[in-house]
Amino acid sequence: MSFIIENIATIKGRIRAAAEFSGRNSTEIKLLLATKTVSTTNIINALETGETLIGENKVQELKEKFEALKVIPHQTHFIGHLQTNKVKEVTKYADCIQSVDRLELAEKLQKRLEFEDRTIDIFIQVNTSYEESKFGVSPENALIFAQQVKQLDRLNIKGLMTIGLFSVETKKVRKCFQLLKNIQIRMLEKDLTVYDLSMGMSNDLETAIEEGSTIIRVGTAIFGKRPYPDSYYWNDNKETNPQV
Ligand SMILES: *Cc1c(COP(=O)(O)O)cnc(C)c1O
């Protein structure tokens, strides 16, 4: 699939340009391939370009693709809303969970990992856009939540994740990313190990990089348009909000 190879090269160019623009080194910025709805053939094609990081939104999809993707080394992050009854499966198929956003979920993960006698890397998801339709702990509660998660010794806190506001107004989108950065600074002062900032997608990765992103999550700009609207992946038990 040469279009995938070309698109990845284009994204790499965008990462380099945005890093240069903000005086950052582009090697600080990792590319996560957001592979929801993408076939394993196309994912393998993308990984063959040298990429190593993919993200899935649904436990069912993660599970279905797991065997086929074993042929190529990679890491899988879970980036979708995680229901507590899926905890047992997600720890089987994902290397990292970027969407930890409530204590009940964190405690269930802790319990499961105690049973398995292992640990897992996690990110705390913050709802920086304050949209009802999006998941994530509220910015006001993020610090207390992170301190609670820190008590759970099977969860290795690696960073913070957010989905920026969907808007053509860059200023408003930038605010979300600045907010996550500020939360990170406050947490680092409290010795919370939130070194990575997972923020920025196909349409807003430049803004995210300018505001300090270390992981951008790109789907559409690499694999093309998805067959379902994102509300299908993001709001599975919340009201759908009209996009701003
Ligand atoms: C789908 C998805 C992405 C990628 O979005 P694109 O706009 O297709 O680049 C990033 N993050 C999350 C959490 C997603 O669900």
The ligand as a MOL file (V3000), in Angstrom:
LIG
                    3D

  0  0  0     0  0            999 V3000
M  V30 BEGIN CTAB
M  V30 COUNTS 15 15 0 0 0
M  V30 BEGIN ATOM
M  V30 1 C -8.8900 7.9750 16.1600 0
M  V30 2 C -8.0720 8.5810 17.2180 0
M  V30 3 C -6.9510 9.3410 16.9140 0
M  V30 4 C -6.5320 9.6610 15.4940 0
M  V30 5 O -7.3900 10.5890 14.9350 0
M  V30 6 P -7.1810 11.1240 13.4270 0
M  V30 7 O -7.9380 12.3930 13.3970 0
M  V30 8 O -7.7430 10.0870 12.5410 0
M  V30 9 O -5.7330 11.3130 13.2370 0
M  V30 10 C -6.2100 9.8420 17.9610 0
M  V30 11 N -6.5480 9.6280 19.2550 0
M  V30 12 C -7.6150 8.9020 19.5880 0
M  V30 13 C -7.9370 8.6930 21.0190 0
M  V30 14 C -8.4120 8.3650 18.5780 0
M  V30 15 O -9.4960 7.6620 18.9230 0
M  V30 END ATOM
M  V30 BEGIN BOND
M  V30 1 1 1 2
M  V30 2 1 2 3
M  V30 3 2 2 14
M  V30 4 1 3 4
M  V30 5 2 3 10
M  V30 6 1 4 5
M  V30 7 1 5 6
M  V30 8 2 6 7
M  V30 9 1 6 8
M  V30 10 1 6 9
M  V30 11 1 10 11
M  V30 12 2 11 12
M  V30 13 1 12 13
M  V30 14 1 12 14
M  V30 15 1 14 15
M  V30 END BOND
M  V30 END CTAB
M  END
